[in-house]
């Protein structure tokens, strides 16, 4: 039989354990409150950042080109399907890009104007934009819309205006209304025909062929670049800076 002192120690131990358990529970509650508050704060920060970036008009850090700049940059340069530039140019540059890609937008905004002025407009090179939609279904939808615009000779205008109005990838901004607005800005004359052409079955085959070629060339993302040889084969360009592209074009001439 337990002595009185043993009973007392047992009671004290049970009270101590109960107090520790309660303290631990209180700590957990406080930690939960702190965690919820932290998550809520981070959510607010994310929303604010999204709003700020979205209001800037695109995924890049630079201001997008104006209508007049786009019109001026492409004015007078021949277009043949996906290719911009004089047919007799000695060098043929190929870009694999995704219209939702912020890095592609940055290239279009910062480097492409110089490339067009110095290499394309002068007749030294052509540039072909191959849609490689790797950022989800909206990229595929955008690619088909651009390809449909190519049937009316407004492919490069469509691409440039899309980048000038690019939103945040995967947010669902690539709607029919958005694409129609881009087509109208790009100067697509017959919008009804363009809408029909967006659904042509051949685009699926073309996009699949582009994907297979990009994989064959071991490209890891967009934008990626290659030079087209006279036999139609493609030679990847290591790096994608403006200087590297100009160097590759010069070597091909």
Secondary structure, DSSP 4 states (H G I P E B T S, - for coil): ---HHHHHHHHHHHHHHHHHHHHHHHHHHHHHHHHHHHHHHHHHHHHHHHHHHHHTTSSSSSPPPPHHHHHHHHTT--EETTEES-TT-SEEEEEEE-TT-HHHHHHHHHTHHHHIIIIITTTSEEEEEEE---S-HHHHHHHHHHHHHHTTT-HHHHHHHHHHT---TTSS---HHHHHHHHHHTT-S-HHHHHHHTT-THHHHHHHHHHHHHHHTT--SSSEEEEE-TTS-EEEPS---HHHHHHHHHHH-
